Every structure is written in structure tokens, then in C-alpha cells.
């Protein structure tokens, strides 16, 4: 696959609750339409219409709502306060549109903060050894 041919508006996310999907804001961008493809345990996929619910550009996060009667099983959430440096975690993603990308990572640091310019910043972040890909 030539990754340069993949749309920059393809990305990943996770189902927060039965109607809402969390993704990166840069994935949604100013898209006139949002579609969410859900894959079941057997590998069957179905694409659904979704609408923008809320976004935070400073933290690069967006929530979209599945339209119609579409529901999906939510991820099991844990408390970040129980996270410890050295624990193993799983990073599931879709870098450059490459489906089903899973990486085993190590929690490298907790409570990290970085400045992002003009007095803004990202605070109380979890650091892992997962690779971060630049936006194309």
C-alpha cells in the first residue's frame, strides 16, 4: 500500500458509549460529512453516518454521534489514576489509513505536560513508547 494515497481524513477512534465515538479533531477537520466504520469480532464491517457532537482543537479531540438507530458496544474504561509507570498497554490505531494496527506499549511517564505555543499546552498526559506519526 502506498501510504501517500490514503486520505488524510482517515483515522481511528473508540466507542465511548453506545452512540458516541471519540476520535482526533484533525481526523474530522472541516469534513462536510462524517462516516464511522465499525468492525465486529468476526471482522465484518459496516459504515454509518455520524454527526459532529463536540470538539476541542487545543487537545486534538472530537466526539461524533452515530446517527439513526445505530448503536455500538462501548470500550471498557478504567481509571487513569490507577495507571503506573512500567505497565503494559495496547495502542490501537489507524495510522495513514492502515487498518487493524495494534501496538504493545509501555507506560513511560505520568503527568507529562508540554507547551504548544501562545501560552497553550497539553497537561497531565500519559507518555508511552508508542510511535507518533506526523500529520500528512
C-alpha positions in Angstrom: 0.0 0.0 0.0 1.3 3.4 -0.9 0.6 5.4 2.2 0.8 8.7 0.2 -2.5 7.8 -1.5 -4.5 7.5 1.8 -6.8 10.3 2.7 -5.5 12.5 5.5 -9.0 12.5 6.9 -8.9 8.7 7.7 -8.4 7.9 11.3 -9.3 5.8 14.3 -11.3 6.2 17.4 -13.2 4.3 20.0 -16.8 3.9 21.1 -17.3 5.9 24.3 -20.9 4.9 24.8 -23.4 3.2 22.6 -24.0 6.4 20.5 -20.7 8.4 20.7 -17.3 7.8 19.1 -14.1 9.7 20.3 -11.5 10.5 17.6 -8.9 13.1 16.8 -10.1 16.5 15.8 -7.6 16.6 12.9 -9.3 13.5 11.5 -12.6 15.3 11.3 -11.2 18.6 10.2 -13.8 20.6 8.3 -15.3 17.5 6.7 -18.8 18.1 5.2 -19.8 14.6 6.2 -18.6 12.1 8.8 -18.8 8.3 8.4 -17.8 5.8 11.1 -16.9 2.2 10.1 -17.5 -0.3 12.9 -15.9 -3.8 12.8 -17.3 -6.7 14.8 -15.4 -9.5 16.4 -15.8 -11.6 13.2 -14.1 -8.9 11.1 -17.4 -7.8 9.4 -17.6 -4.0 8.9 -20.4 -1.6 8.4 -20.2 2.1 7.7 -22.6 4.5 9.4 -23.4 8.2 9.1 -22.3 10.3 12.1 -22.5 14.0 13.1 -20.1 16.3 15.0 -21.0 16.5 18.6 -18.2 18.4 20.2 -14.5 19.2 19.6 -11.5 20.6 21.3 -8.9 21.8 18.9 -6.3 22.5 21.6 -6.4 18.9 22.7 -7.0 17.5 19.2 -10.1 15.5 20.3 -13.6 15.2 18.8 -16.7 13.3 19.6 -19.1 12.3 16.9 -22.6 10.9 17.4 -23.8 7.8 15.4 -26.9 8.8 13.5 -30.2 7.0 13.4 -30.7 3.8 15.4 -27.1 2.9 15.2 -25.6 1.7 18.5 -22.2 0.1 19.2 -20.7 -1.6 22.2 -18.5 0.8 24.3 -15.0 0.2 25.4 -14.4 -0.9 29.0 -13.0 2.2 30.7 -10.5 2.1 33.6 -9.4 4.8 35.9 -6.3 6.7 34.8 -5.4 7.2 38.5 -4.7 3.5 38.7 -2.1 3.6 35.9 1.5 3.0 36.8 4.8 3.6 35.0 6.1 0.3 33.6 2.6 -1.2 32.9 1.9 -2.6 29.5 -0.9 -1.1 27.5 -2.2 -1.6 24.0 -2.4 1.2 21.4 -4.9 0.5 18.7 -4.8 2.8 15.7 -5.2 3.5 12.0 -2.0 5.4 11.0 -2.1 6.5 7.4 -5.3 4.5 6.9 -3.6 1.2 7.7 -6.4 -0.7 9.3 -6.1 -3.0 12.3 -2.8 -1.6 13.6 -2.1 -2.7 17.2 1.0 -2.0 19.2 2.0 -3.2 22.6 3.4 -0.2 24.5 4.9 0.5 27.9 3.6 3.4 30.1 6.8 5.5 30.3 5.6 8.5 32.3 2.6 10.1 34.0 1.6 13.7 34.5 3.6 15.0 31.5 3.0 18.5 30.1 4.1 20.3 27.0 3.6 23.8 25.7 2.1 24.1 22.3 2.6 27.8 21.8 0.9 31.1 22.7 0.6 30.1 26.3 -1.4 27.0 25.5 -0.4 23.5 26.4 -1.3 19.9 27.0 -1.3 18.9 30.6 -1.4 15.7 32.7 -0.7 13.4 29.8 0.3 9.8 29.8 3.6 9.1 28.0 4.1 5.8 26.2 6.8 4.4 23.9 4.3 4.2 21.0 5.4 5.9 17.8 3.7 9.1 16.9 3.2 9.7 13.2 3.1 13.3 11.8 0.0 14.5 10.1 0.5 14.4 6.3 
